[in-house]
């Protein structure tokens, strides 16, 4: 999807496709995709319990500041995988600054939170928000409307600058 935004987005960095590509990751890079378990194009067979129990420790260390300092919106993930829930999100939740800008867990109506998500929510406390959404497309459409005046390609994702007040009309000249 980011590649379709050319020329505004000139280069999308993809991290953890193959072993050793972590040097491309940067906290300051605006357009990057981080594959937690590798990409489909570069599949690395990891199927035994020990292989999937934890994420790569270096990858977890790299993304930790993003999770601590930026809002995280989780869409379409039920929260059943120990490597993500404990090894990545649980690690961040154990700190004093656990998801300081919010962890927003989106589910469809009538969906109960997985027990691991409930445990994470208890650890995160007031910074955890359960958000019921109608669907992925509906959420992104709503976000598009809410963020329509935000400059996505210039200065960043700051709130739009307030529009200047109209100039006052001059008072009529005394007769």
Secondary structure, 3 states (H helix, E strand, C coil): CHHHHCCCCCCCEEECCCCCCHHHCCCCCCCEEECCCCCHHHCCCCCCHHHHCCCCHHHHHHHHHHHHHCCEEEECCCCCCHHHHHHHHHHHHCCCCCCCCCEEEEEECCCCCCHHHHHHHHHHHHHEEEEEECCHHHHHHHHHHHCCCCCCCCCCCCCCCCCCCCCCCCCCCCC
